[in-house]
């Protein structure tokens, strides 16, 4: 799946770069999972076809009914906007987080590392070291930029 961390206080999303396909037992590092939308940055973890449908719905101004994500296609979403950090499951009912949260298969590792006082960037890097479905490079998305910054451990 992935590791995506939202830090509401620093107004950042931090993501790994690996996408995995269980059907073909392959992985790639060139498919985006965080997308620029009119509201800010929208990240998705899980079924990429479902993620892409939701991204297009956001880019189209959320006109019409939201996409329906099938039971067997799990997906979670994180939105960073000027209004804050919001998280949703496949029901697309977003709720606000005022601190940090994570989505994807690396969630437990990332939140554990952050509970020890590390940054979201360090936590995402740590998840990449232990989570089978997360991989470097670590990318940082802020509302001040239209593109991510690659973070490297020093």
Steps between C-alpha positions, in 0.01 A plus 500: 500500500693805617594737780351849498527725805316825558636758742230761564720727712778518240247494212675214318427169335787254486490193277710206396537432126426129456185361342440126508288263294417182689345342190826510306740504798662818369580843635568838342641831617365734232124511569371796699291450813476866602326734257457876468128583513324840525465455879871422556665154500298177489672172586363150454602159629356171384338409171656742249206485256274619783752766602517632143118524479488704822783727381313572176183575701696752711666655193155540344384703800321205667211541258234234501495195721828380647653188345390173655787285620412132495518293819793296368696815402611657825639853492576777748555868432673799658441861398727787598337837435509853638213389724705221658577129478213263423483119479241270347434137429342381180170658608658841423370651823800711600569593862756748628821411682678772693825313568649210298351195335599246238341275241624190324680184597780690675263682738592313819874534443473869411283596795720303740810685379322835526393418858871492583535862389620454142375703204257377237789477254703281737194288577428439132864406442484255794180344362678451167765295682251252648175508301498265199272733302682831563820621337722802456541773394301692761310795353377808688199701384422846636230750412770753410623293202337342195744208498651268761845525651702181534621449858816305575621374834817676610 
